[in-house]
Amino acid sequence: MEHPYLNLTLDGKTVYGLTKAVKEVVIPDTVTTIGNWAFYLCSSLQSIDIPDSVTTIGDRAFLGCSALQSIDIPDSVTTIGEYAFEGCSALQSIVIPDSVTTIGDEAFRGCSALQSIEIPDSVTTIGEVTFEGCSALQSIDIPDSVTTIGDCAFQGCSELQSIDIPDSVTEVGAFAFQGCSALQSIDIPNSVKEIGRGAFNGCSALQSIDIPDSVTEIGRSAFSGCSALQSIDIPDSVTEIGNWAFSGCSSLQSIDIPDSVTTIGDDAFLDCSALQSINIPDTVKRIQEGAFQGCSALQSIDIPDSVTTIEEMAFYGCSALQSIDIPDSVTTIEERAFYGCIALQSIDIPDSVTTIGILAFCGCSALQSIDIPDSVTRIGYDAFAGCSALQSISISPDNKSYCSEAGILYDKQKHTLIKYPEGKQETLFVIPDSVTTIGDGAFLDCNALQSINIPDSVTAIEYRAFYGCRALQSVVIPSSVKIIRSNAFENCSKLQSVVIPNSVTSIEIYAFRGCSALQSIDIPDSVKTIEDEAFRGCSALQSIDIPDSVTTIGIWAFQRCSALQSITVSPDNKSYCSEAGILYDKQKHTIIKYPEGKQETIFVIPDSVTTIQWCAFEICSALQSIVIPDSVTTIGGGAFGGCSALQEIYMRIKKPEDISYINDDGFKENLDNTDLFLFDESIFDTCTLFVPPGTRWKYRHHPYFAQFKKIEIIP
């Protein structure tokens, strides 16, 4: 059937498109169906007359009609298809007649100007995402006929202030009202059995809500981010509080959990920073991961006898928590369970506990003492790290796995020193001869300790063994030790001297990093490896001798050693060499480190050098002039970073386009953009780049070197 601007089926009963762009459409009364995609993306369409003959508005019929402001749907229409009016961003109001029984999913999604809509009694379901993103919608009446509010139905309706849910509704779908940030109150009827996950997530103006007795489950993230919610009554019918159910409810001060609840989900009350008290009923068997994490106002909590496990991070960051009673039913305190509970002064661990997890009480800076019963068979690493007031760890004599002496924690045989309490005030400690291993973090942050005697029985100094012992002045490592592990003496800021024996073969990553008082160190002939950043930040270190045994020096091993004037390598070393106190590889093809404390103002890189290593000249603040030979093909990232006095760079390289850049991952790439870092940005304005005759045009148009304001020819 022909029409001036409509595409119609031969029988004239279905509209399936336009033949040209028009602003107004009148559909003839022969039409019974507006077909799928009929007016899809008709962005100039402003109004349309639909006759009483139409019974169906198809899927996506008006999707993207961004100029359509109003539409009258006649009483004859029974079905509004999926996505029918999605993206009609100018549509301000719409009346749905009583004849409509079905509104398809996402039918009015993104109708951002829609302020009001009337849903007739004939509709039984508000489908998924139906009004999502209707950000101007202030109110809506849901009729008694509706039984289900679908997932994301009103998600992002940021102007919606109130809504009445009728008694007919049995299910509020997932994320149904998520992001309705103006919603202040809502009545949930007794007919609702489940509040879906994220149903009211981000309703930041919601101050109170009554949950009816019919609800058995509060879904995952149901009220997450309801930052104005001050109180909530959970009825006896609820058996499960889902993961993140009330996370971020930062105004919630108290909550009573009824006896019917058996499960409090992961992060259920995460960051409820105003929550001062909570009652956990006897029906709960596990306090799950992060359940009360970040509840910074929570002062006390009673854990019932039914609980067997305090899971990971359960009370993490509960900074006001002063005391807690752990019942005899608990067998496991998992990792980080009480991490950062800085007000916790004491805790009684019952005889039932067998496991104290990794970092379980880390950062409990007010904890002065702790008693560990005979039942404990495993204590995770750093369980008591950061407990700066802890003076004593006492172990039951009947414990078969651990023992203590003078408040210090050992394994049962006293072969491993596990933890020296950080709050002990003794300045000298003699490690017993029975000890063979100084455990991971054993003396971490023991700030009173000035001197320590390590016996010949010790064969292993483990990771971070003396990390942060800021008063430790000297240490003698016995000849029984073969490896100085990672971070072993990191940030021992008063450590002036250390004796490394001939038995040591490896100084691992960060071993002496930040030892800012260390003036000298003798590396014995036994050492083969000096790992990454081993001496980084040793700002008082003036010189260092590398023996012939060393085959590997890691990146930034001597970085930020601001007083370092000389690195001397044994002539017999097969991997490295030095000249004038500067570190190179054996063939002098790579310059590895120019000491930061050297006072020379001019340096000429030897013609043998092809590679300038990462940060090779970093923070060489005395250097004013440098000559880079034509032999150099590769320059590492940050090679001249922090060379703030640099005034002249003599770049003898004739083909700047051939220079490669070593990135942070150690791979070569073209030096072809301004985001790469060789020099500080300030250098481009103040320093003169001298280049070979005939190359100035190349340098001025080079992607990186063009940043220099002054490029001159080498005289």
N, C-alpha and C positions, 0 to 999 in steps of 0.2 A: 504493500500500500504506500502511495506517494504522500509526502508531507513537505512543506517548505523548508523545515530545518530539522526534523526528527527522522531517525532511522527506525522504521517499524517493520514488524514481521508482515508477511503477506496477508494474514488475516486481520492485521491491525490491532491485535490484542496485547502485543508486547513492545515496549520501547527498549531499544538496546543501544542508543547513542544519538549524537547530534551530527548533522551534516556540515554545520558551520558554527562559529562562536556567536552566541547571543547572550543578552543580559536577562531576558525574560522568556519563560517557556510556559505555554498553555498546552497541556496534554489533552488530546481528544477523548471523548467519553466512550470510545470503542475500546480503549486500553484497559486491560485487567491486571497487567503485570508491568512494573518498572524493573527491567532485567538487571542481572548482575553487571556491574561496571558501567551502567547506562550513561551516567553523567560524570564518570571518573575524571578528575582533574579539570573540570570545566570551571576554570578560575574566574571567568567573567560573569558567570551566572549569579544573578542577584535575587531573583524570585521565581517561583514556580507554582502553577495551579494544578493540583492533582484532583481529578474528577472522582465522583462517588463510585465509579465503576472499578477503580483499582482496589485489588484485594491484597496484593503482595508488593513490598518494596524489597528488591533483591539485594544480595550481598554486594557491598561496596558501591551501591547505586549512586551515592552522592559523595563518595570519598574524595577529599581534597578540593571541594567546592568552596574555596576560601573567601568568596565574596557573598555567599548566600547568607542573608540576614534573618529571614523568617520563613517558616513553612507551615502550612495547615495540612494536617493528615486527616483525610475524611474517615467517617465512621465505617466505611466498607473495608478498610485495611485490617487484616488479621495478623500479618507477619511483617516485622521490620528485620531485615537480614543482618548478618554479621558485617561489621565495619560500614554500615549503611551511610552514616553521616560523619565518619571519622575525618578529622582535620578540617571540618567546616568552622574555621576559626572566627568568622564574623557572626555566626548564628547565636542570637541572644535569647530567644525563647522558643519553646515548642510545646504543643499540646498533643498528647498521645490519646486517641479516642478509646472508648470502652471496648471496641471491637478487637483491639490488639491483644493477643494472648502470648505472643513471643517477641521478645526484644533480643536480637542476636548479640553474641559476644562482641565487645569493642564498638558497639553501634554508634556511640557518641564520643568516642575517645578523642581527646585533643580539641574539643569544642570550647576553646579557651574564653570565649565571650559569653557563653551560656550562663545566665544568671538564675533561671528557674525552670523547672520542668515538672509537669504533673503526670504521675504514673497512675493509670486506671486500675480499678479492682480486678480487671480481667487478667492482669499479669501475675504469674506465679513465681517467676524466677528473674532476678536481676543478674544477668550473666557476667562472665569474666571480663574485666577491664572495660565494662560498659561506659562508665563516666570518667575513666582515668584521664587526668590532666585537664579537667573542666575547672580551671583555676579561678573562674569568676562565680561559680555556683555557691550561693550562700545558704540555701535551704532546700530541702527536698522532703516530700511526704511519701513514705513507703506504705502502700495499702496493706490491709489485712490478708489479702490473697497471697502475698509473697511468702514463700517458705525458705528460700535460699538467697543469700547475698553472696555472689560469686567472688572468686579470687580477684583482687585488685579492682573491685567494682568502682570504688570512689578514690582510688589512689591519686594523690597529688591534687585533690580538691582543696587548695590552700585557703579559700575563703569560707569554707563550710563551717559554720559556728555551732550548729546543733542538729541533731537528727533523732527522730523517734523510730525505734525498731519495733514493729508490731509483734504481738504474741504468736503470730503464725510462723515466724522465722525460727528455724531449728538450727541453722548453721550460718556462722559469719566466716566467710572464706579467708584464705591466706592473703595478707596485705590489703584487705578490703578497704581500710581507711588509712593506709600508710601515707604519711606526709600531709595529713589534714591538719596543718599547723595552727589553724584558728579554732579548731573544735575544742570547746570548753567542757562540755558535759555530754554524756550519752547514757541512755537507759537500755540495758540489755534485758529482755524479757525472760521469764522462766522457761520458755520453750527452747531456748538455745542450749545445746549440749556441749558444743565445742567452740572455743575461740581460736580460730586458725592462726598459723604462724604469721607473725608480723602484722596482725590484724589492725593494731593501732600504733604501729611503729612510727616514731617521729611526730606523734600528736603532741607537740611541745606546749600547747596551751591547756591541755586536759588536766584538770585539778583533782577530780575525784571520779570514781566509777564504782558502781555496785554490780558485783558479779552474782548472778542468781544461783539458787541451790541446784538448778538443773545441770550446770556446767561441771564436767568431770575432768576436763583437761584445759590448761592454759598453754597454748602452743608456743613454739619457739619464737622468740623475739616479739611476742604478742604486744607488750607495752614498752618495748625498748625505745629509749630516747624520749619518753614522756617526762620531760624535765620539770614540769610544773606539778606533777602528781605528788600530792603530799600524804595521802593515805589510801589504803585499799583494804577492803574486807574480802578475804578468801573464804568461801563457804565450805562446809563439811563434805560436800559432794566431790570436791576436787581431789584427785589422787596423784596428779602429776603437774609439776611446774616445769615447763620446757626450758631448753637452753636459751640463754639471753632474755628470758621472759620479761624481766624488769631492768635490764642493763641500761645504765645511763639515766635512771630516774633519780636525778640529783637532788630533788626536793623531798623525796620519800624518807620520813623520819622513823617510822616504826611499822612493823608488819607482824601480824599473828598468822602463823601457818597452822592450819587445823590438823587434828590427829589422822584425818583421812589421807593426807599426803604421804606417799612412800618414796617419791623421787623429787629431788631438787636438781635441776639440770645444770650442765656446764655454764658458767658465767651468768647464772640466773639473776644475780643481784650485782653484777659487775658495775663498778663506779657509781654505786648509790651512795654518794659522798655525804649525805645528811643522815643516813641510817644509823641510829644510835643503839638500838636494841632489836633483837629478834629472838623469837622462841622457836626452837626446832623440836617437833614432836617425836615421841618414841617410835613412831612408825618408819622414820627415815633411817635407812641402813648405810648410805654412803653420802658424804658431803663431796659433791662432784667437782671436777676441775674448774678452778676459778670462780666458784659459786659466790663468794663474798669479796672477790678481788677488788681493791680500790675503795672499799667502804671505809673511808678515812675518818669517820666520826664514830665508828663502832667501838665501844669501850669494853664490853664484855659479852660473852656468849656461853651458853650452856649447851654442851654437846650431849645428847641423850645416850643411854646405854645400848641402844639398838645399832649405833654406828660402829662399823668395823674398819672403815677406811676413810682417812682424810686425804682427799686426792690432791693432785698437783695444783699449786697456786690457789688453794681454796681460800686462804686468808691473806693472800699476797697484797702488800701495801696497806694493810689495816693499821694505819699509823697511830691511832688512838687506843688500840687494844692493849689493855694493861694486864689482864689476866684471862686465863682460859683453863677450864677443867676438862681434861681428856679422860673419858671413862675407861674402865677395865675392858670393855668390849673391843676397843681399837687395837688392831694388830699392825697397821701400816700408816706411817706419816709420809706421804709422798713428796717428791721434789718440789722445792719452793713453797711448801704449804704455808709457812709463816714468814716468808721472805719480806723484809722491810717493815716488820712490825716493831717500829722503833720505840714504842712505849712499853713493850712487854718486858716486865722486870723479872718474872719467874714463871716457871712452868713445871708441872709434875707429869712425868712420863710414866704411865702405869706399867705393871709387870706383863701385861698382855702384848705390848708393842715388840715386834721382832725387827722392823725395818724403819730406819730414819733416812729419808731420801736425800738425794743431791740438793745442796743449798736450802735444806728444809728450814733452817732458822737464820739464814744469811741476812745480815743487815739488821738484826735485832740488837740495836746498839745500847739498849738499857739493860739487857739480860746479864746478870752478874754471876750466876752459877747455874749449873744444870746437873741433875742426877740421872744417870742412865742405869736402868734395871738389868737384872741378869738375863732377861728374855731377849734382849737386843742382839741380833746376829749380824746385822749389816748397817753400817753408817756410811752414807754416800759422801763423796768428796765435797769439800767446802760447806758441809752441813752447818758449821758454826762460823763461817767466814763473815767478816764485817761486824762481829759482836764485840765492839770496841771496849765495852765495860766488863766483859767476861773474864773472871779471875780464876775460876775453877771448874773443871769437868770431873765429876766423881763417877766412878764405875763400881757397881756392886761387885764385891769379891767373888761372888758365885758366877759371874758372867764368864762364859767359855770362849768368847771371841775377843774381848777387849779388857784392858786394865788401865789404871791411872796411878800416877805417883806425883805428889805435890801439885795436884790439879791438872796434870798434863796427860793427854790421851795417847795411849799406845795400843798396838795389838797385844794379844794375850801373852805372847812370848817376849814382848818388849824388843822385837826386832825392827819394828817400824814406828817411828814417832809420827803420829797422825796429826795432832793439833796441840800447839802451845797457845794457851788462851791469850788473846790480844790485850786484855786488860791487866795482865800481870805486870807488876811494877819493878821487878828485879831488872837490874842493868846487865848482869852477867849470868850466863847459863852454861853449864857443862853437860853435854849430851852423854848419857850413860854408855858404857863400853859395849853393852848388849845390842845397841842399835846398829843395824846395817843399812837402813834406808831412812832418809829424811823425806817424808811423804809430800805429795802435791799440796802446796799452800800451807805447809806445816807451821811456818812462822810468819805467814802473811800478815802484814800491817801490825807487827808487834813493835810499836813505836818507842817503848821504853828500853828495849834491848840494845846495849851498846857494844857488847862483846860476846862472842860465843866460841866455845871449844868443841871442835868436831873430832871425835876419836878415830883412830886408824881402822876401827871396825866398820866404819861407814864406807859403802861401795857405791851408793847412789844418792845424789842430790836431785830430787825430782822437780817437776815443773813448778815454778813460782814458789819454791821452797822458802825463800827469804824476801819475797816481793814486798816492797813498801816498808821495809824495816828502816825507817828514816833516821834512827839514832845509831845504827850499826856503823862503827868506824873502821874496823879491820876484821879480816877473816883469813884463816889459814886452812886451805883445803888439803886433807891428807892424801898421801900417795896411793891410797886404796881406791880413790875415785877415778873413773875413766871418762865420764861425760858430765859436763855442766849443762843441765837441761834448760829448755826454753824458759825465759823470764825468771831464772833462778834468783838473781839479785837485782832485778829491775826496780828502779826508783828507790834504791838504797842511797838516798841523796847525801848522806854524810860519810859514805864509805870512801876512805882515803887510800887504802891499800888492800890488795888481795894477793895471796900467794897461790899460784896454780902449779901443782906438781907435775913431774915428768910423765905421770901415768895418764893424764888427760889427753884424749885424742880428738875431742870435738867440743867446741863452744857453740851452743845452739842459739837459735833465733832469739833476739831480745835479752840474752843472758845478763848483760850489764847495762842495758838501755836506761838512760836517765840517772846514772850514777854520777851526778854533777860535781862531786868532790874528788873523784878518782883522778889522781895526778899522774900516776905511772902504773904500768902493768907489765909483767914479764910473761911472755908466751913461750912455754917450753918447746923443745924440739919434738916432743911427742905429738903435738897438735897438728892434725891434718886439715881440719875444717873450721873456719870461722863463718858462722851462718849470717843470714840477713839481719841487719840492724843490731848486731851483737853488742856494739859499743856506741850506738847512736845516742846523742845527747850527753855524752861524757864531756861536759864543757870545760873541765879543768885539765883534761889529758893533753899533755904537751908533745909527747913523742911516743912512738910505738915501734917495736922491732918485730919483724915477721921472720920466723926461722925457716930453714930450708925444707922442713917437713910439710909445710902448709901447701895444699894443692887446690883448695877452694876458699875464696873470700866472697861472701854473699853481698847482694846489693845493699847499699847504704850502711855498710858495716861500721863506717867511721863518720857517718853524717851528723851534722850539728855538733861536732867537736870543735867548738869555736876557738879554743886555745891551741889546737893541734898544729904544730909547725913542721913536723917531720915524720914521715913513714919510711922506715929503713927495712929493706929486704935483704936477707942473706944472699951473698953472691952465688951460693950453691943451690938456691931454690930453682926448681925446674919449671915453675908455673908463673912466677911473678918476678919483677925487678923494680928497682927504684933508682931515681936520679934526682939529685938536689932535693931529696925528701919527698918526691912525688911518686905515686904508685902507678905502675904500668903492668901490662901482661909481659911475659918473658921476652917476646919479640919486639916489644915497644910499638906494637900496632894499635893498642888500645890504651888510652889514658883513663885510668879508673878513678883516681882521687887526687885532686890538688888540695893539700891541707888548708883548712879554712883560716888557720891562725898565721899563715905565712904573711910577711909584711912587705914583700916585694910588690911594686906597683905595676911592673911590666913583666909579661911572660910570653915567650915564643914557643909555641908547640912544636916539638921536633918533626922533621919531614917524614920520619918513619911512621907516624901515627895516621891511621885510616879511620879510626872510630873514637869519638868522644863519648864516654859512657854516661848513663843517666846521672844527672846531678853532679857531674864530675867537678865542677867549679862552684857549686851552690854555696851561697853566703860567703864567698871570698871577698870580704868587704874592703880589703886594701887594694884590690886589683883595679887599676885604672886603664890599662891598655893591654890588649891581647892580640897575638898574631896567629891566625889559623891557616896552615899551609894548604897547598893545592892537593896534597895527598889525602886529605880528609874527605871521605865519601858518606859517612854516617854520623849523625849527632843524636844523642839520647835526649829524651824529655827532661826539661828542667836543668839542662846542662849548665846554664849560666844564671839560673834563678837566684835572686837576692844579691847579685853583684852590683850593689847600689852605687859604687864609685866609678863604675866603668864609663870612660869618656870616649875611648877610641877602640874600634874593632877593625883589624886589618885582615880582611877576608881575601885570601889569595886564590880562592877556588874560581876557576874560569867558567865552569858550567854549573851555576847554582841549581839549574833544573834537574841535575843528576843527584843532588843531595838527598839521602834517605833519612827518615826520622824513626827513632825507636820509641814505640808507644809504651804505655804502662803495662801492657801484657807481654812486653819483650819482643813484639813483632815489628818488622820494618814496614813503613808506609811512606808514601810520597809527602814531601814537605810542601803541601799545596793548599793550606788554608790558615786563616788567622787564628783559629781556635787552638792550634798546636802551641806548645809552650817551650821555648828555648830561653828567652830573655824576659825580664819583667817589662810590663807595658810602659813604665815610666822611661825606660831606656830609649824607646823609639823617638822621644821628643828631645832628649838631652845628649845622646851619644852619636858620634859620627861613624858611619860605616864606610870604610875605605875599600875599594874594589879594584881589580886589575884593569888596566887600560883596555878599552873596547868592550867592557862588560856592563857599564853603568846602565845602559838601557835595559838589559836583562834583569838587573837587580831592581830597578825602579818599577818593572812590570811583573816581578815575581810575586806569586800569591802570598808569600810570607814576608820576604825582605822589603817589599814595597811599603811596609809600615814605618820604616825608618824615614824620618823627615829630612835627614841630612845624609846623602850618599855622594861620596867624592871619589876621585881617582887616586890610587896609591901614588904618592910622589916618586 
